[in-house]
Amino acid sequence: MKLEKFSRKWNGLLHFDNQTDYFSLVDKICLLFEQRPPITKRTAIKVIWTALSVLHGLQYFGFTIQMIRRMNKSSRNVSELTTITNMLVMLGVSVVRGLCLAYNRNDLIKLKNFVNSKTCQRDNPIAFEQRKNTYQKINKFLIAYYSISVTNASLYSLTTGFQEDVFKIPYLLERLPEKVALSINVCTSTMHIPWCCTVWYSATQLLSIMYVLHTELRIIIDQFKHIYEKVAVNHVLQSSDIILLTQEQKTLFLAELNSRFSNALAYHSEFIKYLQLFQKTSSKNFCILFIVGAIIITVNTGIFILEPTIEQLPLLIVSIQFTTEIYCCCTMFQSLENENNRITQYIYALDWINDLGSLTTLDDRKYSKSIHRNALMLLAQVKNGIKFRVGGMFSLDLKTFTDLIRSVYSLLTLMMRTMSDV
């Protein structure tokens, strides 16, 4: 019975049609972890969001005091100081990245509404399968990703987060009865679990959007593939027989070809507009991710190398998760650029216009000029490219990821040398 119930829920998560919201699962998971009040009419959700925000704020303030206390000690515990500083930086950056998305929430909603409209090739079965596969992969990724993250956070809260004094509320627990202090300590340590959803809020939102954008771009570009042959089959048995059409038939053929090409160009132009909107809303977020990510990966990996214990394993997992997020962002935008560049091979295949023979009528020449003009406009859009400049400093591509890993290696080497000299 339980297995059947689980199977129904699992199938419900993977069910897809043209009215399905790509982001239904990720928005439900992240509802309580936005950095502004969630869009909902349910009072209970708003109350829980407010309580979590207040408790997280108080806990972060307590961590800050603990860091200051460790810094002011005459005999500093380097491991403790590094751990609490790492925690403050990671949580603080997650909140700042969340605030960036919260500030641009209306633009993100517009972007999600655009990709959820699925207007391009809506009734095409191949496009439907591509969208269905994308939706299912996103949901499977989210389930796996948050299962790992919550398990990691739970392990951390039950071990290091519960046992280490550096993560306990300063001053207050020192003056309370032992049982009361233990209860409070248990509550504060379990707050690490919802923190993990705040930490990965930006990652799951942005990666989901980028993956859907890649699918929509692939569907748009597929319109240009064999566009001549797709129109020709409506008029002749073989595309080479187009030249045998009567003048009236040729005019109808050119009119349909021009209409198909114009529609494809319109979809591509609209996509580029919304992609620029995505770049505008996520540029600062990615800039923070790259700069601070390099530091977190270096520090966490260094701590684990110096003290490879089960208590420090979650820090290494966080480093791996940050590395994975950066790699996925670079890979997806590299794929978007490569996909967009595929259009050029279809544009340069427009020599088939010359195979139509003489264009004697005014309508024929008008349609032919329109096709060539649209082709030049499309070529200009592709030539401009879809390069993503993170914070106006570097591109979001695999080369940047490689450079980042090299920088991390250099920082890690420097850190290890410094720690060994202490």
C-alpha positions in Angstrom: 0.0 0.0 0.0 2.8 2.4 0.9 4.7 1.4 -2.2 1.6 2.2 -4.4 1.2 5.5 -2.7 4.8 6.4 -3.2 4.5 5.3 -6.9 1.5 7.6 -7.4 3.3 10.6 -5.9 6.5 9.8 -7.9 4.5 9.6 -11.2 2.7 12.8 -10.3 6.0 14.6 -10.0 7.1 13.4 -13.4 3.7 13.9 -15.2 4.0 16.6 -17.9 1.7 18.3 -20.4 1.8 21.7 -22.1 0.1 23.4 -19.1 2.7 22.1 -16.6 4.8 24.6 -14.7 8.5 23.8 -15.2 9.3 25.3 -11.8 6.4 23.9 -9.7 8.7 21.6 -7.6 11.6 24.0 -7.1 9.2 26.9 -6.2 7.5 24.7 -3.6 10.8 23.6 -2.1 12.1 27.2 -2.0 8.9 28.8 -0.8 10.0 29.3 2.8 13.5 30.3 2.0 13.1 33.4 -0.2 14.6 36.6 1.2 11.3 38.4 0.9 7.8 37.4 2.0 6.6 34.4 -0.2 3.8 34.9 -2.7 1.0 32.9 -1.0 -2.4 33.4 0.6 -1.8 30.8 3.3 -1.2 32.5 6.6 0.6 29.5 8.0 3.3 29.7 5.3 3.8 33.4 6.1 4.1 32.7 9.8 6.6 29.9 9.3 8.6 32.1 6.9 8.7 34.9 9.5 9.7 32.6 12.3 12.5 31.0 10.3 13.8 34.4 9.2 13.9 35.7 12.8 15.5 32.5 14.1 18.1 32.5 11.3 18.9 36.1 12.0 19.4 35.5 15.7 21.5 32.4 15.0 23.7 34.4 12.6 24.1 37.1 15.2 25.2 34.5 17.7 27.8 33.1 15.2 29.2 36.6 14.7 29.7 37.0 18.5 31.4 33.6 18.7 33.8 34.6 15.9 34.6 37.8 17.7 35.2 35.9 20.9 37.6 33.5 19.2 39.5 36.3 17.6 40.0 38.1 20.9 41.3 35.0 22.7 45.0 35.1 23.6 45.4 31.4 22.5 43.4 31.2 19.3 42.1 27.9 18.1 42.8 28.2 14.3 40.4 25.3 13.4 37.5 26.8 15.4 38.1 30.3 14.1 38.3 29.0 10.5 35.2 26.9 10.9 33.0 29.7 12.3 34.3 32.2 9.8 33.6 29.8 7.0 30.1 29.3 8.2 29.4 33.0 8.5 30.8 33.7 5.0 28.8 30.8 3.4 25.5 31.7 5.1 26.0 35.5 4.6 26.7 35.0 0.9 23.6 32.8 0.5 21.5 35.5 2.0 23.0 38.2 -0.2 22.5 36.0 -3.3 18.9 35.4 -2.2 18.4 39.1 -1.7 19.6 39.7 -5.3 17.0 37.3 -6.6 14.3 38.7 -4.3 15.1 42.2 -5.6 14.6 40.9 -9.2 11.6 38.6 -8.4 9.2 40.3 -10.8 11.7 39.9 -13.7 12.2 36.2 -12.8 8.5 35.7 -12.8 8.3 37.2 -16.3 11.1 34.9 -17.4 9.4 31.9 -16.0 6.0 32.8 -17.5 7.8 33.1 -20.9 9.3 29.6 -20.9 6.1 28.2 -19.4 4.1 29.6 -22.3 5.7 27.0 -24.6 4.4 28.9 -27.6 7.2 27.8 -30.0 6.4 24.4 -31.7 3.7 23.9 -29.0 1.9 21.1 -31.0 5.1 19.5 -32.3 5.5 16.0 -30.7 9.3 16.1 -30.9 9.3 19.5 -29.0 6.9 18.1 -26.5 9.2 15.1 -25.8 12.1 17.5 -25.3 10.2 19.6 -22.9 8.9 16.6 -21.0 12.5 15.2 -20.6 13.7 18.6 -19.4 10.9 18.8 -16.8 11.5 15.2 -15.5 15.3 15.7 -15.3 14.9 18.9 -13.3 12.6 17.2 -10.8 14.9 14.2 -10.5 17.8 16.5 -10.0 16.0 18.5 -7.3 15.0 15.4 -5.4 18.5 14.0 -5.5 20.2 17.3 -4.8 18.1 18.3 -1.8 18.2 14.7 -0.4 22.0 15.0 -0.3 21.9 18.5 1.1 19.4 17.8 3.8 21.3 14.6 4.8 24.6 16.6 4.9 23.0 19.3 7.0 21.4 16.8 9.4 24.8 15.0 9.8 26.5 18.3 10.5 23.8 19.5 13.0 24.0 16.2 14.9 27.8 16.2 15.1 29.8 19.4 14.8 26.8 21.8 15.0 25.6 20.2 18.2 28.9 19.4 19.9 31.2 22.3 19.1 31.0 25.3 21.5 31.6 27.7 18.6 28.1 26.9 17.2 26.3 27.4 20.6 24.5 30.5 21.7 27.1 32.6 23.5 26.6 33.7 27.2 23.0 32.5 27.4 23.7 28.7 27.7 26.5 29.3 30.3 24.0 30.6 32.9 21.0 28.3 32.3 20.2 24.9 34.0 21.8 21.9 32.1 18.5 20.5 30.8 17.2 23.8 29.6 20.6 24.6 27.9 20.5 21.1 26.3 17.0 21.7 24.8 18.0 25.1 23.5 21.2 23.7 22.0 19.2 20.9 20.3 16.9 23.5 18.7 19.7 25.8 17.5 21.7 22.9 16.1 18.7 21.7 14.1 18.4 25.2 12.5 21.4 24.1 10.4 18.9 21.9 8.4 16.7 24.7 7.0 19.8 26.8 6.5 20.9 24.3 3.8 17.8 25.2 1.7 18.7 28.8 2.0 22.2 28.1 0.9 21.1 26.3 -2.3 18.1 28.5 -3.0 19.8 30.5 -5.7 21.5 27.5 -7.2 18.4 25.5 -7.8 16.5 28.5 -9.1 19.1 29.6 -11.6 20.2 26.2 -12.8 16.6 25.2 -13.4 16.0 28.3 -15.4 19.1 27.9 -17.5 18.3 24.2 -18.3 14.8 25.2 -19.5 16.2 28.1 -21.5 18.6 25.6 -23.2 15.7 23.3 -24.2 13.6 26.2 -25.5 16.6 27.5 -27.6 17.1 24.0 -29.1 13.4 23.9 -30.0 13.6 27.4 -31.6 16.7 26.5 -33.6 15.2 23.2 -34.8 12.7 25.3 -36.7 15.4 26.6 -39.0 16.7 23.0 -39.7 15.5 21.8 -43.1 12.9 24.7 -43.2 13.0 24.6 -47.0 12.3 20.9 -47.2 9.6 21.1 -44.6 7.7 23.7 -46.6 8.4 22.0 -50.0 6.7 18.8 -49.0 3.4 20.7 -48.8 3.7 21.6 -52.5 5.8 18.9 -54.3 6.9 15.3 -53.7 10.6 16.2 -53.9 12.2 19.5 -53.0 14.1 19.5 -56.3 10.8 19.7 -58.2 10.1 23.2 -56.8 11.4 24.7 -60.0 8.7 22.9 -62.0 5.9 24.7 -60.1 3.6 27.1 -61.9 4.0 30.8 -61.2 1.0 30.8 -58.9 2.2 27.7 -57.0 5.7 29.2 -56.7 4.2 32.4 -55.2 2.2 30.3 -52.6 5.4 28.3 -51.8 7.4 31.5 -51.2 4.7 33.0 -49.1 4.6 30.0 -46.8 8.4 29.8 -46.7 8.6 33.5 -45.8 5.9 33.1 -43.1 7.7 30.1 -41.5 11.0 32.0 -41.5 9.6 35.2 -40.1 7.9 33.3 -37.3 11.1 31.4 -36.4 13.0 34.7 -36.4 10.3 36.3 -34.1 10.7 33.4 -31.6 14.4 33.7 -31.6 14.3 37.5 -31.1 11.9 37.1 -28.2 14.2 34.4 -26.7 17.2 36.7 -26.9 15.2 39.5 -25.2 14.3 37.2 -22.3 17.9 35.8 -22.1 19.2 39.4 -21.7 16.6 39.8 -18.9 18.0 36.7 -17.3 21.6 38.0 -17.6 20.5 41.3 -16.0 18.8 39.7 -13.1 21.5 37.1 -12.4 24.8 38.8 -13.2 25.5 40.0 -9.6 24.4 36.6 -8.2 26.9 34.8 -10.4 29.6 37.3 -9.6 29.2 36.7 -5.9 29.1 32.9 -6.5 32.4 32.9 -8.4 34.4 35.1 -6.0 33.2 33.7 -2.7 32.9 30.1 -4.1 36.6 30.1 -4.8 37.3 31.1 -1.2 34.8 28.5 0.3 36.2 25.7 -1.9 39.7 26.5 -0.9 39.1 26.9 2.9 36.8 23.9 3.2 39.1 21.6 1.3 42.0 22.8 3.3 40.3 22.2 6.6 39.4 18.7 5.5 43.0 17.9 4.4 44.4 19.2 7.7 41.9 17.2 9.7 40.2 14.4 7.6 37.6 13.3 10.2 33.9 12.4 9.8 33.0 15.7 11.6 34.7 17.7 8.8 33.3 15.6 5.9 30.3 17.9 5.5 32.6 20.8 4.8 34.2 18.8 1.9 30.8 18.0 0.6 29.9 21.7 0.6 33.0 22.4 -1.4 32.0 19.7 -3.9 28.5 21.2 -4.2 29.9 24.7 -4.8 32.3 23.3 -7.4 29.4 21.5 -9.1 27.2 24.6 -9.1 29.9 26.7 -10.7 30.7 24.0 -13.3 27.0 23.5 -14.2 26.5 27.2 -14.7 29.6 27.4 -16.9 28.6 24.3 -18.9 25.0 25.4 -19.4 25.9 28.8 -20.7 28.6 27.3 -22.9 25.9 25.0 -24.3 23.6 27.9 -24.9 26.2 29.7 -26.9 27.1 26.6 -28.9 23.4 25.9 -29.6 22.9 29.5 -30.7 25.8 29.3 -33.1 24.2 26.3 -34.9 21.9 28.7 -36.6 24.7 29.9 -38.9 24.8 26.6 -40.8 21.1 27.0 -41.6 21.5 30.6 -42.6 24.3 29.9 -45.0 22.2 27.2 -46.6 19.9 29.8 -48.0 21.4 29.4 -51.5 18.4 27.2 -52.3 16.6 30.5 -53.1 18.7 30.6 -56.3 17.3 27.2 -57.2 13.8 28.6 -57.7 14.6 29.9 -61.1 13.6 33.4 -62.2 11.4 35.4 -59.9 9.3 37.3 -62.3 6.3 38.6 -60.2 6.4 41.4 -57.8 5.2 39.1 -54.9 7.9 36.6 -55.6 10.6 39.2 -55.4 9.0 40.7 -52.3 9.0 37.3 -50.5 12.5 36.5 -51.6 13.8 39.9 -50.3 11.9 39.4 -47.0 13.6 36.0 -46.5 17.1 37.4 -47.2 16.4 40.4 -45.0 15.3 38.2 -42.1 18.3 35.9 -42.7 20.6 38.9 -42.3 18.8 40.0 -39.1 19.1 36.5 -37.7 22.8 36.4 -38.7 23.3 39.7 -36.9 21.7 38.3 -33.7 23.9 35.2 -33.8 27.0 37.3 -34.5 26.4 39.4 -31.4 26.4 36.1 -29.5 25.0 35.4 -26.1 28.2 35.9 -24.1 27.4 36.3 -20.4 29.8 38.7 -18.6 29.7 38.0 -14.9 29.8 41.3 -13.1 31.3 42.7 -16.4 34.6 41.0 -15.5 34.7 37.5 -17.0 32.6 35.2 -19.3 30.5 32.4 -18.0 32.0 29.5 -19.9 34.3 26.5 -19.4 37.5 28.5 -19.8 36.5 30.6 -16.8 35.8 27.5 -14.8 39.2 26.1 -15.6 40.8 29.4 -14.6 38.9 29.4 -11.4 40.0 25.8 -10.5 43.6 26.9 -11.1 43.2 29.9 -8.8 41.7 27.6 -6.1 44.7 25.2 -6.4 47.1 28.2 -6.0 45.1 29.5 -3.0 45.0 26.0 -1.5 48.7 25.5 -1.9 49.4 28.9 -0.2 46.9 28.1 2.6 48.6 24.7 3.3 52.0 26.3 3.5 50.8 29.0 5.8 49.1 26.5 8.1 52.1 24.2 8.2 54.3 27.2 9.4 51.9 28.0 12.3 
